[in-house]
Amino acid sequence: MAGLHVRSVLVTGANRGIGLGFVQHFLRMPNPPQWIFAGCRDPKGQRAQELQNLASKHPNIIIIPLEVSDPASIKAAAAKVGEHLGGSGLNLLINNAGILKAKSLDNEVLQDMTETYTTNTVGPMLMGQAFLPLLKKAAQGSPGSGLSCSKAAIVNISSIGGSIASAFGWELMQVTSYRCSKAALNMLSKCQSLAYKEHGILCVALHPGWVQTDMGSSAGHAPPVTVDDSVQGMLKVLSSLSEKDTGAYLDWEGNVIPW
């Protein structure tokens, strides 16, 4: 992780699972970020207790109320983050918040499909738009040329379930709405990489592995990867990314996943 040095990072869905894992790992870095913005739907709720405990011990954690399916909430979050950062920008945006409805194709309904797509795909798009000025500011204020996650980057937490070329896990869980939303998120990541490259911002879609979280276990099977291993792997991958990797679709071990 020696290669990843960020002054500021925002993680969405930071109250549990992979999001909370990111917050914990950033704290453990030799040079932790000055600002760790932890986006959370309900900061005062029971599910955010662990995050609240961490924030009470570490003044560099700022909990930001954030509902990624609500444009007004995203706008308010961007303003709040901007206030804390003062004149500096945001180095790293990790779009981690996501939902999964464990249903077969026959049982998918409009409401679930729309809700899943709104959170998993539209949310990261709106986040990228809202935080673009802060990401641009970070890119402009960073020395050197080229792209890197230490400079300015958007990391979209995707899934191999969004790979059209791979039918990974179909027998275990069809989760069509989830798969479709992640396939669309992959395309969004590619679009962001093309649109934001000129601003010095690296964009990538990352599959965290099949991880031992509430979501990972929701289909009734035990996932093989721990949150700790997943996050450690992803941070190692992020530390190694450069200009040639923007727009890539990778897993937590750095392997390229087929679209």
LUMTI-962674 format. One record per atom (N, C-alpha, C, O): x, y, z; residue in three letters. Coordinates in steps of 0.02 Angstrom, whole numbers, padded with zeros to 5 digits, always signed. Each point is the difference from the previous one (the first is absolute). Layout:
BEGIN
XYZALA ...
END
This chain:
BEGIN
+00041-00060+00000MET -00041+00060+00000MET +00043+00063+00000MET -00026+00056+00006MET +00091-00066-00013ALA +00047+00056+00004ALA -00015+00053-00054ALA +00014+00059+00009ALA -00044-00082-00064GLY -00010+00046-00056GLY -00061+00045+00005GLY -00008+00045-00040GLY -00036-00057+00089LEU -00062+00039+00004LEU +00005+00052+00055LEU +00003-00017+00059LEU +00000+00080-00079HIS +00004+00055+00049HIS -00055+00050-00017HIS +00006+00038-00048HIS -00060-00038+00086VAL -00054+00047-00012VAL -00010+00045+00060VAL +00002-00022+00057VAL -00014+00085-00071ARG -00014+00047+00054ARG -00073-00004+00020ARG -00018+00011+00058ARG -00025-00028-00107SER -00072-00003+00014SER -00034-00055-00040SER +00017-00011-00059SER -00064-00023+00091VAL -00037-00054-00033VAL -00072+00002+00024VAL -00014+00014+00058VAL -00032-00030-00104LEU -00071-00007+00018LEU -00022-00071-00018LEU +00009-00022-00057LEU -00037-00013+00105VAL -00026-00067-00011VAL -00076+00001+00012VAL -00022+00021+00053VAL -00017-00043-00102THR -00073-00004+00011THR -00017-00069+00029THR +00037-00048-00009THR -00093+00045+00045GLY -00019-00062+00033GLY +00052-00023+00050GLY +00019-00058+00002GLY +00006+00107+00038ALA +00059-00013+00042ALA -00017-00027+00069ALA +00046-00009+00041ALA -00109-00005-00027ASN -00019-00021+00068ASN +00008-00075+00012ASN -00001-00022+00058ASN +00008-00018-00111ARG +00009-00072+00010ARG +00032-00032-00061ARG +00012+00033-00051ARG +00002-00097+00057GLY +00026-00038-00056GLY +00065+00028-00029GLY +00044+00021+00037GLY -00040-00020-00103ILE +00060+00022-00035ILE +00015+00074+00014ILE +00058+00019+00007ILE -00111+00022-00004GLY +00009+00072+00013GLY +00034+00013+00066GLY +00047+00039+00005GLY -00070-00073+00047LEU +00031+00006+00067LEU +00071-00027-00002LEU +00045+00027+00033LEU -00035-00081-00070GLY +00067-00029-00008GLY +00048+00051-00030GLY +00058+00004+00022GLY -00080+00033-00071PHE +00043+00052-00030PHE +00019+00052+00053PHE +00059+00019+00005PHE -00108+00004+00033VAL +00014+00050+00052VAL +00052-00026+00049VAL +00048+00035+00017VAL -00056-00098+00005GLN +00047-00030+00048GLN +00070-00005-00029GLN +00049+00013+00034GLN -00044-00033-00098HIS +00066-00008-00031HIS +00034+00067-00013HIS +00061+00005+00005HIS -00100+00046-00022PHE +00030+00066-00009PHE +00030+00025+00066PHE +00053+00032+00000PHE -00087-00047+00055LEU +00025+00020+00066LEU +00067-00034+00016LEU +00042+00028+00035LEU -00034-00090-00060ARG +00060-00039+00017ARG +00061+00017-00044ARG +00054-00025+00013ARG -00064+00067-00063MET +00056+00016-00044MET +00056+00036+00039MET -00014+00034+00050MET +00076-00042-00072PRO +00056+00035+00033PRO -00012+00076+00001PRO +00014+00034+00050PRO -00040-00008-00106ASN -00021+00070-00003ASN -00074+00004-00017ASN -00018+00006-00059ASN -00026-00010+00110PRO -00072+00000-00014PRO -00022+00065-00032PRO +00032+00052+00009PRO -00086-00054-00048PRO -00026+00062-00029PRO -00017+00051+00054PRO -00021-00017+00055PRO +00030+00080-00072GLN -00018+00054+00047GLN -00076+00002+00009GLN -00026+00017+00053GLN -00009-00035-00108TRP -00073-00001+00001TRP -00026-00067-00026TRP +00015-00019-00056TRP -00053-00015+00097ILE -00036-00060-00023ILE -00074+00015+00007ILE -00029-00002+00055ILE -00002+00016-00112PHE -00072+00016+00001PHE -00039-00065-00008PHE +00006-00036-00050PHE -00046+00020+00101ALA -00037-00063+00001ALA -00074+00014-00014ALA -00037+00022+00044ALA +00016-00036-00106GLY -00069+00011-00019GLY -00045-00055+00028GLY +00017-00060-00004GLY -00073+00080+00033CYS -00043-00048+00034CYS -00072+00023-00002CYS -00014+00059+00014CYS -00031-00104-00031ARG -00070+00017-00008ARG -00032+00025+00065ARG -00038+00049+00000ARG +00053-00082+00054ASP -00029+00017+00065ASP +00054+00000+00054ASP +00008-00049+00036ASP +00029+00105-00031PRO +00058+00003+00046PRO -00017-00014+00073PRO +00042-00023+00038PRO -00103+00038-00019LYS -00019-00009+00071LYS -00033-00068+00014LYS -00017-00016+00057LYS +00008-00023-00110GLY -00035-00064+00007GLY +00044-00055+00030GLY +00060+00007+00008GLY -00093-00062+00009GLN +00033-00057+00031GLN +00054-00029-00045GLN +00052-00023+00024GLN -00065+00023-00090ARG +00048-00030-00047ARG +00064+00041-00007ARG +00049-00023-00029ARG -00049+00085+00055ALA +00059+00042-00006ALA +00039+00005+00065ALA +00046+00040+00007ALA -00064-00083+00041GLN +00030+00004+00067GLN +00076-00009-00002GLN +00037+00038+00033GLN -00014-00087-00071GLU +00073-00014-00004GLU +00037+00059-00031GLU +00055+00018+00022GLU -00086+00012-00073LEU +00030+00058-00033LEU +00003+00059+00049LEU +00050+00036+00003LEU -00104-00026+00035GLN -00003+00054+00050GLN +00056-00009+00051GLN +00033+00048+00020GLN -00023-00110+00003ASN +00052-00014+00049ASN +00070+00017-00027ASN +00041+00029+00034ASN -00030-00047-00098LEU +00064+00016-00032LEU +00010+00076-00005LEU +00054+00025+00015LEU -00107+00009-00036ALA +00004+00073-00009ALA +00013+00036+00066ALA +00033+00052+00001ALA -00058-00080+00054SER +00011+00031+00066SER +00073-00004+00022SER +00023+00040+00041SER +00013-00089-00069LYS +00070-00009+00018LYS +00048+00031-00050LYS +00058+00014+00016LYS -00082-00002-00077HIS +00044+00025-00053HIS -00030+00064-00030HIS -00048-00004-00038HIS +00077+00062+00054PRO -00028+00063-00024PRO +00004+00010-00075PRO -00032+00044-00028PRO +00073-00086-00007ASN +00003+00007-00073ASN -00058-00035-00036ASN -00007+00006-00061ASN -00036-00042+00098ILE -00060-00029-00029ILE -00058+00050+00007ILE -00018+00020+00055ILE -00009-00001-00112ILE -00059+00045+00000ILE -00059-00040-00029ILE +00001-00018-00058ILE -00051+00006+00099ILE -00059-00037-00025ILE -00045+00049-00037ILE -00020+00052+00027ILE +00004-00070-00088ILE -00042+00043-00043ILE -00066-00035-00013ILE -00001-00055-00028ILE -00056+00085+00047PRO -00065-00029-00017PRO -00006-00001-00076PRO +00006+00051-00033PRO -00019-00110+00005LEU +00000-00006-00073LEU -00044-00058-00024LEU +00012-00058+00017LEU -00062+00075-00055GLU -00043-00049-00033GLU +00014+00007-00075GLU -00021+00049-00031GLU +00056-00098+00002VAL +00023+00008-00069VAL -00055-00004-00053VAL +00012+00013-00059VAL -00073-00031+00080SER -00055+00000-00048SER -00038+00067+00003SER -00051+00007-00035SER +00075+00040+00074ASP -00035+00065+00009ASP +00047+00057-00022ASP +00048+00015+00035ASP -00063+00017-00092PRO +00043+00053-00025PRO +00011+00057+00050PRO +00055+00028+00004PRO -00107-00011+00034ALA +00007+00054+00050ALA +00049-00019+00055ALA +00039+00041+00023ALA -00040-00104-00003SER +00046-00025+00052SER +00072+00002-00026SER +00045+00018+00037SER -00036-00037-00100ILE +00067+00001-00030ILE +00027+00071-00004ILE +00058+00013+00014ILE -00102+00033-00034LYS +00021+00071-00006LYS +00020+00028+00068LYS +00051+00035+00005LYS -00090-00051+00047ALA +00016+00023+00067ALA +00066-00030+00025ALA +00039+00034+00033ALA -00028-00098-00050ALA +00062-00034+00021ALA +00061+00033-00033ALA +00051+00010+00032ALA -00058+00006-00097ALA +00056+00032-00036ALA +00017+00068+00031ALA +00058+00018+00005ALA -00110+00018+00014ALA +00011+00066+00032ALA +00035-00008+00067ALA +00045+00038+00016ALA -00066-00088+00022LYS +00029-00011+00066LYS +00074-00022-00005LYS +00042+00025+00036LYS -00029-00070-00082VAL +00069-00023-00011VAL +00044+00059-00023VAL +00056+00008+00024VAL -00083+00033-00069GLY +00036+00059-00024GLY +00018+00048+00056GLY +00055+00029+00000GLY -00101-00021+00048GLU +00013+00044+00057GLU +00059-00025+00041GLU +00044+00038+00019GLU -00044-00103-00005HIS +00054-00029+00040HIS +00068+00005-00036HIS +00051+00013+00032HIS -00052-00022-00098LEU +00062+00000-00038LEU +00029+00070-00009LEU +00059+00007-00016LEU -00100+00043+00026GLY +00024+00068-00010GLY +00017+00011-00073GLY -00042-00008-00044GLY +00104+00027+00031GLY +00020+00013-00070GLY +00027-00060-00037GLY +00013+00003-00059GLY -00005-00060+00095SER +00029-00058-00033SER -00054-00045-00030SER -00060+00008+00015SER +00080-00055-00056GLY -00048-00044-00034GLY -00006-00068+00032GLY +00032-00014+00052GLY -00073-00028-00083LEU -00011-00069+00024LEU +00040-00047-00045LEU -00009-00001-00060LEU +00054-00038+00091ASN +00043-00045-00039ASN -00036-00062-00025ASN +00009-00021-00057ASN -00050-00008+00101LEU -00026-00067-00017LEU -00074-00005+00019LEU -00019+00011+00057LEU -00022-00029-00106LEU -00071-00013+00011LEU -00013-00074-00012LEU +00010-00025-00055LEU -00031-00010+00108ILE -00015-00071-00006ILE -00075-00010+00004ILE -00030+00004+00053ILE +00000-00018-00111ASN -00072-00012-00004ASN -00014-00073+00019ASN +00000-00044-00043ASN -00011+00033+00107ASN -00008-00067+00026ASN -00072-00019+00016ASN -00018-00059-00003ASN -00024+00108+00020ALA -00069-00014+00021ALA -00036-00039-00055ALA +00003+00019-00059ALA -00037-00072+00078GLY -00037-00039-00049GLY -00053-00043+00033GLY +00004-00014+00060GLY -00053-00008-00098ILE -00052-00044+00027ILE -00008-00060-00046ILE +00017+00002-00059ILE -00043-00056+00088LEU -00013-00061-00037LEU -00067-00029+00023LEU -00013-00006+00060LEU -00030-00010-00109LYS -00063-00033+00016LYS +00006-00073-00024LYS +00006-00013-00060LYS -00007-00033+00107ALA +00012-00070-00017ALA -00063-00032-00029ALA -00038-00033+00035ALA +00029+00042-00101LYS -00059-00028-00034LYS +00021-00034-00066LYS +00051+00017-00030LYS -00091-00064+00010SER +00012-00032-00065SER -00029+00045-00054SER -00038+00046+00013SER +00057-00061-00075LEU -00023+00041-00057LEU -00076+00002-00003LEU -00030+00052-00013LEU -00003-00109+00026ASP -00073-00004-00003ASP -00034+00046+00050ASP -00057+00022-00010ASP +00092-00007+00065ASN -00030+00040+00053ASN +00021+00073+00001ASN -00020+00037+00044ASN +00061-00017-00093GLU +00020+00070-00002GLU -00060+00045-00015GLU -00043-00018-00041GLU +00040+00076+00073VAL -00055+00047-00011VAL +00029+00069-00013VAL +00058+00015+00017VAL -00099+00028-00046LEU +00021+00067-00019LEU +00031+00038+00059LEU +00053+00031-00007LEU -00086-00033+00064GLN +00022+00039+00058GLN +00071-00021+00022GLN +00042+00043+00013GLN -00029-00108-00008ASP +00065-00024+00021ASP +00054+00017-00051ASP +00056+00021+00017ASP -00073-00030-00080MET +00048+00014-00055MET +00019+00074+00002MET +00059+00018-00006MET -00110+00025+00013THR +00012+00072+00000THR +00040+00022+00061THR +00046+00040-00006THR -00064-00066+00063GLU +00034+00018+00063GLU +00074-00022-00003GLU +00044+00038+00020GLU -00032-00099-00044THR +00068-00026-00004THR +00042+00041-00049THR +00057+00017+00015THR -00086-00002-00072TYR +00035+00039-00051TYR +00015+00071+00025TYR +00054+00026-00012TYR -00103+00003+00047THR +00009+00069+00026THR +00058+00003+00049THR +00041+00046-00004THR -00038-00093+00050THR +00053+00000+00050THR +00067-00021-00029THR +00051+00032+00012THR -00050-00085-00051ASN +00063-00031-00023ASN +00031+00034-00061ASN +00061-00005-00010ASN -00101+00038-00030THR +00026+00029-00062THR -00009+00076-00003THR +00048+00037-00013THR -00109-00014+00025VAL -00013+00072-00005VAL +00036+00037+00057VAL +00027+00054-00011VAL -00027-00084+00071GLY +00034+00030+00057GLY +00073+00017-00015GLY +00020+00057+00009GLY +00020-00106-00031PRO +00070+00014-00017PRO +00008+00053-00055PRO +00049+00037-00001PRO -00096-00035-00046MET +00003+00052-00052MET -00009+00069+00030MET +00039+00046-00013MET -00091-00039+00057LEU -00014+00064+00032LEU +00056+00020+00047LEU +00017+00059+00006LEU +00013-00109+00028MET +00057+00014+00044MET +00059+00028-00039MET +00031+00048+00020MET -00018-00079-00077GLY +00055+00024-00043GLY -00012+00072-00023GLY +00046+00041+00000GLY -00108-00026-00018GLN -00017+00069-00022GLN +00009+00050+00057GLN +00030+00053-00008GLN -00057-00071+00067ALA +00000+00046+00056ALA +00071+00013+00028ALA +00015+00055+00022ALA +00026-00107-00023PHE +00067+00007+00028PHE +00054+00016-00052PHE +00059+00005+00017PHE -00079+00003-00079LEU +00048+00015-00054LEU +00042+00063+00015LEU +00060-00002-00010LEU -00092+00056+00032PRO +00041+00060+00014PRO +00055-00013+00052PRO +00055+00026-00006PRO -00071-00065+00058LEU +00049-00015+00053LEU +00055-00048-00025LEU +00058+00006+00019LEU -00078-00053-00062LEU +00048-00047-00030LEU +00047+00038-00048LEU +00061-00013-00001LEU -00089+00058-00037LYS +00041+00040-00047LYS +00050+00043+00039LYS +00058+00007-00020LYS -00081+00020+00075LYS +00043+00042+00042LYS +00059-00041+00027LYS +00057+00023+00003LYS -00072-00086+00017ALA +00053-00044+00026ALA +00050-00017-00055ALA +00061+00000+00011ALA -00087-00013-00071ALA +00044-00017-00057ALA +00046+00059-00017ALA +00060-00009-00013ALA -00089+00069+00014GLN +00039+00060-00017GLN +00053+00015+00053GLN +00054+00026-00015GLN -00070-00044+00078GLY +00046+00016+00054GLY +00052-00054+00013GLY +00042+00008+00044GLY -00044-00063-00082SER +00048-00054+00010SER +00059+00007-00048SER -00009+00016-00059SER +00069-00028+00084PRO +00059+00006-00043PRO +00005-00058-00050PRO -00029-00053+00010PRO +00066+00064-00062GLY +00013-00053-00048GLY -00054-00007-00052GLY -00056+00026+00007GLY +00073-00063-00060SER -00049-00010-00054SER -00030-00070+00007SER +00018-00038+00045SER -00063+00022-00091GLY -00030-00067+00001GLY -00056-00005+00051GLY -00016+00048+00035GLY -00015-00108-00032LEU -00056-00011+00045LEU +00020-00050+00055LEU +00041-00045-00012LEU -00070+00054+00071SER +00009-00049+00053SER -00054+00009+00053SER -00032+00053+00003SER +00023-00103+00038CYS -00050+00004+00054CYS +00023+00045+00056CYS -00041+00022+00041CYS +00105-00007-00038SER +00025+00046+00051SER -00015+00073-00020SER -00002+00045+00042SER -00008-00036-00107LYS -00011+00067-00027LYS -00075+00017+00001LYS -00022+00042+00039LYS -00016-00076-00081ALA -00073+00009-00003ALA -00030-00060-00035ALA +00021-00018-00055ALA -00070-00014+00086ALA -00029-00061-00029ALA -00071-00012+00023ALA -00019+00017+00056ALA -00019-00049-00100ILE -00066-00027+00017ILE +00005-00075-00005ILE +00017-00027-00052ILE -00033-00007+00107VAL +00001-00073+00002VAL -00071-00025+00010VAL -00030+00012+00053VAL +00003-00045-00103ASN -00068-00027+00005ASN +00004-00074+00020ASN +00028-00041-00036ASN -00056+00025+00094ILE +00000-00069+00022ILE -00054-00038-00038ILE -00060+00007+00012ILE +00083-00047-00060SER -00044-00037-00044SER -00006-00072+00024SER +00002-00014+00060SER -00009-00033-00107SER -00005-00071+00016SER +00012-00040-00062SER -00016+00022-00056SER +00044-00082+00065ILE +00006-00046-00058ILE -00069-00020-00024ILE -00008-00023-00057ILE -00042+00032+00100GLY -00070-00012-00020GLY -00023+00047-00055GLY -00050-00013-00033GLY +00087+00067+00022GLY -00017+00047-00054GLY +00036-00016-00065GLY -00009+00036-00050GLY +00050-00089+00050SER +00035-00020-00061SER -00047-00038-00046SER -00028-00051+00019SER +00019+00076-00079ILE -00044-00033-00049ILE +00034-00063-00027ILE -00033-00049-00017ILE +00100+00051+00013ALA +00037-00057-00026ALA +00004-00059+00049ALA +00011-00057-00020ALA -00018+00073+00085SER +00005-00053+00050SER -00068-00011+00034SER -00035+00048+00017SER +00017-00110-00010ALA -00065-00015+00033ALA +00013-00021+00073ALA -00036-00041+00028ALA +00087+00071+00002PHE +00021-00019+00068PHE -00059-00001+00049PHE -00036+00049+00007PHE +00027-00106+00026GLY -00048-00005+00055GLY -00073-00004-00020GLY -00044+00005+00043GLY +00029-00014-00108TRP -00070-00001-00022TRP -00041-00054+00036TRP -00057+00011+00019TRP +00088-00070-00010GLU -00036-00056+00032GLU -00014+00016+00074GLU -00050-00024+00028GLU +00094+00063+00003LEU -00009+00017+00071LEU -00050+00056+00010LEU -00043-00003+00044LEU +00047+00054-00087MET -00046+00057+00006MET -00007+00037-00066MET +00050+00022-00029MET -00112-00017+00007GLN -00012+00034-00064GLN +00005+00076+00007GLN +00029+00034-00043GLN -00058-00008+00096VAL +00002+00073+00016VAL +00006+00044-00062VAL +00047+00039-00007VAL -00095-00045-00038THR +00003+00033-00065THR +00005+00076+00006THR +00038+00032-00036THR -00077-00003+00082SER +00001+00074+00006SER +00070+00023+00022SER +00024+00052-00024SER +00007-00090+00068TYR +00067+00017+00024TYR +00050-00006-00057TYR +00041+00045-00011TYR -00044-00101-00026ARG +00047-00011-00056ARG -00007+00055-00053ARG +00050+00026-00024ARG -00111-00009+00008CYS -00012+00053-00050CYS +00028+00067+00024CYS +00030+00038-00038CYS -00041-00023+00102SER +00023+00064+00027SER +00076+00005+00000SER +00028+00053-00012SER +00005-00109+00025LYS +00073+00000+00001LYS +00030+00001-00071LYS +00053+00029-00011LYS -00087-00062-00036ALA +00022+00004-00070ALA -00004+00073-00023ALA +00044+00025-00036ALA -00098+00009+00056ALA -00008+00071-00017ALA +00052+00043+00036ALA +00026+00048-00028ALA -00009-00066+00090LEU +00051+00036+00038LEU +00068-00006-00035LEU +00039+00047-00001LEU -00026-00106-00028ASN +00063-00010-00037ASN +00003+00048-00059ASN +00053+00030-00014ASN -00108-00022-00021MET -00002+00046-00057MET +00008+00072+00025MET +00034+00041-00032MET -00065-00025+00089LEU +00008+00067+00029LEU +00074+00013+00015LEU +00025+00054-00013LEU +00008-00104+00042SER +00071+00007+00016SER +00041+00016-00062SER +00045+00042+00001SER -00061-00077-00055LYS +00035+00012-00064LYS -00014+00071-00025LYS +00045+00035-00023LYS -00109-00014+00027CYS -00019+00068-00022CYS +00036+00053+00043CYS +00025+00049-00027CYS -00024-00060+00092GLN +00034+00048+00044GLN +00075+00004-00016GLN +00029+00053+00001GLN +00001-00111-00016SER +00071-00001-00016SER +00015+00041-00063SER +00051+00034-00004SER -00097-00036-00043LEU +00009+00037-00063LEU -00013+00075+00010LEU +00036+00042-00027LEU -00088-00027+00066ALA -00019+00070+00010ALA +00046+00038+00048ALA +00011+00060-00008ALA +00016-00096+00058TYR +00037+00034+00053TYR +00076-00005-00008TYR +00037+00028+00040TYR -00015-00064-00091LYS +00073-00008-00010LYS +00034+00068-00010LYS +00054+00013+00026LYS -00088+00030-00064GLU +00030+00066-00014GLU +00007+00043+00063GLU +00039+00047+00002GLU -00078-00065+00051HIS +00005+00037+00063HIS +00050-00031+00048HIS +00010+00024+00056HIS +00024-00079-00078GLY +00051-00031+00041GLY -00029-00050+00051GLY +00032-00014+00050GLY -00093-00012-00065ILE -00033-00045+00047ILE -00001-00071-00027ILE -00025-00012-00055ILE +00051-00035+00093LEU +00000-00071-00018LEU -00066-00031+00022LEU -00025+00015+00055LEU -00005-00057-00097CYS -00064-00033+00017CYS +00006-00074-00013CYS +00026-00021-00052CYS -00051-00020+00099VAL +00007-00072-00007VAL -00060-00036+00033VAL -00029+00025+00048VAL +00012-00083-00075ALA -00052-00043+00030ALA +00036-00058+00034ALA +00041-00034-00032ALA -00056+00021+00096LEU +00034-00052+00038LEU -00049-00052+00027LEU -00050+00017+00031LEU +00065-00080-00043HIS -00037-00056+00030HIS +00035-00018+00065HIS +00058-00020-00001HIS -00092+00025+00059PRO +00034-00011+00064PRO +00008-00073+00019PRO +00027-00016+00053PRO -00049-00030-00097GLY -00003-00070+00018GLY -00069-00016+00029GLY -00041+00045+00009GLY +00029-00109+00004TRP -00063-00019+00032TRP +00014+00002+00075TRP +00032-00045+00028TRP -00056+00098+00004VAL +00024+00019+00066VAL -00050-00018+00056VAL -00061+00001-00010VAL +00089-00016+00068GLN -00040-00018+00058GLN -00033+00061+00032GLN +00022+00024+00052GLN -00075+00001-00085THR -00039+00056+00025THR -00073-00021+00002THR -00017-00055-00021THR -00025+00099+00048ASP -00072-00014+00000ASP -00024-00012-00072ASP -00039-00046-00013ASP +00062+00089-00033MET -00021-00007-00070MET +00028-00064-00030MET -00036-00037-00034MET +00100+00023+00046GLY +00032-00059-00029GLY -00032-00065+00022GLY +00000-00049-00036GLY -00028+00050+00097SER -00031-00061+00028SER -00075-00003-00011SER -00033-00047+00022SER +00005+00098-00056SER -00073+00006-00004SER -00034-00057-00038SER -00060-00011+00010SER +00097-00023-00053ALA -00031-00055-00038ALA +00004-00067+00038ALA -00020-00052-00026ALA +00048+00054+00087GLY +00002-00060+00041GLY +00062-00042-00008GLY +00003-00056+00024GLY +00048+00083-00059HIS +00063-00037-00008HIS +00057+00037+00035HIS -00003+00061+00008HIS +00053-00097+00014ALA +00056+00031+00036ALA +00053+00023-00049ALA +00032-00041-00033ALA -00020+00107+00028PRO +00051+00026-00045PRO +00070-00018+00025PRO +00011-00007+00060PRO +00037-00001-00107PRO +00068-00022+00019PRO +00047+00055+00023PRO +00050-00014+00033PRO -00064+00078-00049VAL +00048+00054+00012VAL -00020+00043+00060VAL -00058+00020+00005VAL +00105-00007+00040THR -00015+00043+00057THR +00002+00073-00022THR +00032+00017-00050THR -00066+00026+00087VAL +00001+00072-00013VAL +00071+00025+00002VAL +00022+00040-00042VAL +00015-00063+00092ASP +00070+00021+00010ASP +00043-00015-00061ASP +00036+00043-00025ASP -00040-00105+00000ASP +00040-00020-00058ASP -00021+00039-00063ASP +00042+00021-00039ASP -00108-00012+00031SER -00026+00035-00058SER +00025+00072-00002SER +00027+00023-00051SER -00036+00012+00106VAL +00020+00071+00003VAL +00075+00008-00007VAL +00024+00045-00035VAL +00014-00088+00069GLN +00073+00003-00005GLN +00022-00011-00073GLN +00044+00035-00025GLN -00076-00083-00008GLY +00015-00013-00070GLY -00017+00059-00045GLY +00039+00019-00043GLY -00098+00009+00053MET -00021+00056-00042MET +00045+00061+00009MET +00016+00033-00048MET +00004-00019+00110LEU +00045+00057+00012LEU +00068-00011-00033LEU +00031+00047-00024LEU -00008-00110+00024LYS +00063-00016-00034LYS -00007+00012-00076LYS +00044+00028-00032LYS -00102-00049+00004VAL -00013+00012-00071VAL -00002+00075-00014VAL +00030+00023-00049VAL -00066+00014+00091LEU -00007+00072-00012LEU +00068+00035+00002LEU +00012+00048-00037LEU +00032-00072+00081SER +00066+00032+00006SER +00042-00010-00063SER +00048+00037-00012SER -00064-00088-00028SER +00041-00016-00058SER -00028+00028-00066SER +00033-00004-00052SER -00093+00033+00054LEU -00032+00023-00062LEU +00033+00064-00027LEU +00022+00043+00037LEU -00020-00040-00104SER +00027+00060-00032SER -00045+00017-00061SER -00053-00029-00009SER +00076+00076-00030GLU -00039+00025-00057GLU -00025-00056-00046GLU -00056+00003-00025GLU +00098-00054+00016LYS -00019-00055-00046LYS -00059-00041+00026LYS -00031-00037-00038LYS +00017+00043+00103ASP -00053-00041+00030ASP -00068+00035+00004ASP -00049-00031+00019ASP +00046+00095-00035THR -00064+00034+00007THR -00052-00030-00047THR +00014-00014-00058THR -00074+00003+00085GLY -00053-00033-00039GLY +00001-00076+00005GLY -00039-00033-00033GLY +00085+00006+00074ALA +00006-00073+00005ALA -00053-00030+00046ALA -00032+00035+00039ALA +00022-00100-00046TYR -00046-00040+00040TYR +00041-00055+00031TYR +00018-00049-00033TYR -00001+00056+00097LEU +00047-00044+00034LEU -00030-00031+00062LEU -00051+00024+00025LEU +00082-00078+00000ASP -00022-00028+00064ASP +00049+00020+00055ASP +00050+00034-00012ASP -00066-00055+00072TRP +00038+00020+00060TRP +00072-00025+00002TRP +00039+00020+00042TRP -00023-00065-00089GLU +00069-00025-00006GLU +00036+00029-00060GLU +00057-00018-00015GLU -00091+00064-00019GLY +00032+00033-00057GLY -00011-00034-00067GLY +00028+00022-00050GLY -00067-00076+00049ASN -00014-00035-00063ASN -00051+00038-00042ASN -00047+00030+00027ASN +00056-00031-00093VAL -00048+00031-00045VAL -00062-00045-00005VAL +00007-00061-00011VAL -00066+00090+00017ILE -00062-00038-00007ILE -00029+00014-00069ILE -00001+00058-00021ILE -00023-00109-00015PRO -00029+00013-00066PRO -00065+00038+00006PRO -00041-00014+00045PRO +00030+00061-00090TRP -00061+00040+00002TRP -00062-00044-00011TRP -00056+00025-00001TRP 
END
